[in-house]
Amino acid sequence: MDTHKAKRVAVIIEAVMQSRLTDAMDRAGVSGYSVLPVLAGGGRSGNWTREGQIGRGTGMVQVVCIIAPDKIDDLLNKAFAVVEKHIGVITVSDCEVLRAERF
């Protein structure tokens, strides 16, 4: 079966910022994404759990999408504009998909 190169972008951000991030992803041409709860973690400020609340909202979420390589720069610019002044991490990895027309 033939596969096609794509990029997987995962953004961990405060839940209260989720709609701003997904709006930015829509503007960047992302055709779909998944939002997952983040239950606990650790970073420069130390360890935290969802019960301890790290921000104004209801904890953290991870928003994950698959995107065509030619759209990655626009997505990263728009996503970073949301994340840069808030708690958050953006990761990018290479992946392969079976149906490139969906991304």
N, C-alpha and C positions, 0 to 999 in steps of 0.2 A: 504494500500500500504506500502511496506517495505521501510525504509530509512536506510542510511548508514552514519556513522560518517565521517566527513571530517573537514578540517581547511580552513578558509577564511583568506587570507593574503591581506592586503591593504597597499600600500606604497605610501606616498606622497613625491614627489621629484621634484627638478628643471627639467623642460622639457628638458634641454640640456643633462641631465643624463639618459633620458629614455632608449635609446638604450643600454647603459651599463647595466642597470638594467634588461631589458628584455633578453639580452644575458646571464646574470647570471641566470635568471629564466629558460631559456632553458637548460643550463648546469645542473641545479638542477632537471630536469625531469618534469617541469611544462608543462602540455599538452595544456594549453590555458590561456589567460588572456584578460582583457579589460583595455583600457587606457581612462581615463576621464579627461577633463579639470578641473582645480581648479580655481575658479574665484576670490576668496578672502579668507582671513583668518587672524589669529592672533596667536602670540606666544611670546617667550621670548623677541624678538626684537620689539614687538609691532604689530599693525594691518597693513595690506597691502591689496592692490587690484591689479588685473591684470594690470590695467592702470599704476600703480605706479612702476611696475617691481621690483622684489626683487633680481633678479640675472642677470647673463650674458645672459641668453636665453630669451625665450618667456613666462616666468612665471612658474607655477607649474602644474604638472599632478598627478593623482592618478592611480596607476596600481593595479588592483585587480585580484586575482586568487583564485581558489579552488584547494586544494591539499590533497592527501591521508595523514593521520596522520604519516605514517612511512617515508614520504619524508620531513617532516617539518624542521628537524634540518639542513639538507643539504641546503635547500632553505634559511633559516634564516641566516646561515653563509655566503652564497654567496651574499645575498641581503645586509646584514649589511656591507660587505666589500665595497660595492658601496656607501652606504648611510653615513657611519661613518665620512667622511671628507667633507660632503656637507650638505646643508639644507635638512632635510627629517625626516620622521616619519614612523615607521613600526608598524602596529597593527596586532594581530592574534586573531581570535575568532573561537569558535566551531560552526559548522553548520552541517546540514544533507543534503544528496543528494539522489536522486532517482536512479541514474544510476552510481554506484560506479566505474564501469569499465572505465568510461570516465575521471577519475581523478587519 
